[in-house]
Amino acid sequence: MGMFSKLAKGAAAKKAISAAQKPENQRKIKSAISSMRGKKSGGTTGTTRRRG
């Protein structure tokens, strides 16, 4: 069972890497990373807190 798990993980990693190499996906990845960095540096999570 362990060998099958390693093969499945390897296949998934190969598929993810090949998808990330496509230009349209690179744009999506870069925009997602920049938006995550913006959220992190902003200090807000986008939720509002109620005082009660």
ZAPA-811458 format. One record per atom (N, C-alpha, C): residue in one letter; atom name; x, y, z. Coordinates in steps of 0.05 Angstrom, whole numbers, plus 5000, padded with zeros to 4 digits. Last residue first. Example, Ala and Ser with C-alpha at 12.3 -4.5 7.8 and 13.67 -1.06 7.14 Angstrom:
<atoms>
ATOM   rest   atom      x      y      z
ATOM      s      N   5257   4955   5142
ATOM      s     CA   5273   4979   5143
ATOM      s      C   5258   5001   5157
ATOM      a      N   5264   4886   5156
ATOM      a     CA   5246   4910   5156
ATOM      a      C   5264   4934   5156
</atoms>
This chain:
<atoms>
ATOM   rest   atom      x      y      z
ATOM      g      N   4600   5861   5433
ATOM      g     CA   4574   5857   5444
ATOM      g      C   4574   5853   5472
ATOM      r      N   4625   5875   5370
ATOM      r     CA   4628   5879   5399
ATOM      r      C   4601   5876   5412
ATOM      r      N   4646   5836   5316
ATOM      r     CA   4624   5850   5330
ATOM      r      C   4631   5852   5360
ATOM      r      N   4690   5842   5263
ATOM      r     CA   4685   5832   5290
ATOM      r      C   4663   5849   5303
ATOM      t      N   4695   5819   5197
ATOM      t     CA   4690   5841   5216
ATOM      t      C   4683   5829   5243
ATOM      t      N   4747   5796   5154
ATOM      t     CA   4724   5792   5170
ATOM      t      C   4720   5815   5189
ATOM      g      N   4794   5805   5128
ATOM      g     CA   4770   5809   5113
ATOM      g      C   4744   5803   5128
ATOM      t      N   4839   5806   5157
ATOM      t     CA   4831   5780   5145
ATOM      t      C   4806   5782   5129
ATOM      t      N   4892   5852   5156
ATOM      t     CA   4864   5846   5160
ATOM      t      C   4858   5819   5146
ATOM      g      N   4944   5864   5145
ATOM      g     CA   4937   5859   5173
ATOM      g      C   4908   5853   5177
ATOM      g      N   4971   5874   5098
ATOM      g     CA   4950   5892   5106
ATOM      g      C   4941   5888   5135
ATOM      s      N   5004   5832   5089
ATOM      s     CA   5016   5857   5097
ATOM      s      C   4996   5877   5107
ATOM      k      N   4966   5793   5073
ATOM      k     CA   4983   5788   5096
ATOM      k      C   4995   5814   5107
ATOM      k      N   4943   5815   5028
ATOM      k     CA   4926   5809   5051
ATOM      k      C   4943   5806   5076
ATOM      g      N   4988   5815   4994
ATOM      g     CA   4974   5840   5001
ATOM      g      C   4956   5837   5026
ATOM      r      N   4998   5761   4989
ATOM      r     CA   5018   5779   5002
ATOM      r      C   5005   5805   5011
ATOM      m      N   4953   5746   4961
ATOM      m     CA   4957   5735   4988
ATOM      m      C   4978   5752   5003
ATOM      s      N   4961   5774   4914
ATOM      s     CA   4938   5781   4930
ATOM      s      C   4941   5770   4959
ATOM      s      N   5007   5749   4895
ATOM      s     CA   5008   5778   4902
ATOM      s      C   4984   5786   4919
ATOM      i      N   4988   5697   4888
ATOM      i     CA   5010   5702   4907
ATOM      i      C   5010   5731   4915
ATOM      a      N   4950   5706   4847
ATOM      a     CA   4942   5694   4873
ATOM      a      C   4963   5700   4895
ATOM      s      N   4982   5724   4806
ATOM      s     CA   4962   5742   4817
ATOM      s      C   4952   5732   4844
ATOM      k      N   5014   5679   4797
ATOM      k     CA   5027   5704   4805
ATOM      k      C   5006   5723   4817
ATOM      i      N   4975   5642   4781
ATOM      i     CA   4991   5637   4805
ATOM      i      C   5003   5662   4815
ATOM      k      N   4956   5665   4734
ATOM      k     CA   4938   5661   4756
ATOM      k      C   4953   5657   4782
ATOM      r      N   5003   5664   4703
ATOM      r     CA   4990   5690   4709
ATOM      r      C   4972   5687   4733
ATOM      q      N   5010   5609   4699
ATOM      q     CA   5031   5625   4713
ATOM      q      C   5019   5652   4720
ATOM      n      N   4967   5594   4668
ATOM      n     CA   4967   5586   4696
ATOM      n      C   4988   5602   4712
ATOM      e      N   4983   5613   4619
ATOM      e     CA   4959   5624   4630
ATOM      e      C   4957   5617   4660
ATOM      p      N   5032   5584   4609
ATOM      p     CA   5032   5613   4613
ATOM      p      C   5007   5624   4626
ATOM      k      N   5047   5524   4645
ATOM      k     CA   5031   5537   4624
ATOM      k      C   5029   5567   4630
ATOM      q      N   5070   5503   4690
ATOM      q     CA   5088   5513   4669
ATOM      q      C   5073   5527   4647
ATOM      a      N   5031   5482   4722
ATOM      a     CA   5042   5507   4730
ATOM      a      C   5061   5519   4709
ATOM      a      N   5022   5433   4698
ATOM      a     CA   5001   5453   4696
ATOM      a      C   5012   5481   4703
ATOM      s      N   5068   5406   4713
ATOM      s     CA   5063   5411   4684
ATOM      s      C   5041   5432   4680
ATOM      i      N   5061   5405   4768
ATOM      i     CA   5084   5419   4757
ATOM      i      C   5079   5425   4727
ATOM      a      N   5015   5373   4773
ATOM      a     CA   5015   5401   4783
ATOM      a      C   5038   5417   4771
ATOM      k      N   5033   5325   4751
ATOM      k     CA   5011   5339   4739
ATOM      k      C   5010   5368   4747
ATOM      k      N   5073   5311   4789
ATOM      k     CA   5080   5315   4761
ATOM      k      C   5058   5331   4746
ATOM      a      N   5042   5305   4835
ATOM      a     CA   5062   5326   4834
ATOM      a      C   5070   5332   4805
ATOM      a      N   5011   5261   4820
ATOM      a     CA   4998   5286   4826
ATOM      a      C   5017   5309   4825
ATOM      a      N   5051   5222   4816
ATOM      a     CA   5035   5229   4792
ATOM      a      C   5021   5256   4796
ATOM      g      N   5069   5221   4869
ATOM      g     CA   5087   5228   4847
ATOM      g      C   5072   5237   4822
ATOM      k      N   5024   5201   4895
ATOM      k     CA   5034   5228   4902
ATOM      k      C   5053   5238   4880
ATOM      a      N   5021   5150   4871
ATOM      a     CA   4999   5169   4868
ATOM      a      C   5009   5198   4874
ATOM      l      N   5069   5128   4890
ATOM      l     CA   5064   5131   4861
ATOM      l      C   5042   5151   4855
ATOM      k      N   5060   5127   4945
ATOM      k     CA   5082   5143   4934
ATOM      k      C   5078   5148   4904
ATOM      s      N   5017   5091   4946
ATOM      s     CA   5013   5118   4956
ATOM      s      C   5035   5137   4945
ATOM      f      N   5040   5044   4929
ATOM      f     CA   5019   5056   4913
ATOM      f      C   5015   5085   4921
ATOM      m      N   5075   5035   4972
ATOM      m     CA   5086   5040   4945
ATOM      m      C   5065   5053   4927
ATOM      g      N   5040   5025   5013
ATOM      g     CA   5057   5048   5015
ATOM      g      C   5069   5055   4987
ATOM      m      N   5016   4976   5000
ATOM      m     CA   5000   5000   5000
ATOM      m      C   5017   5025   5000
</atoms>
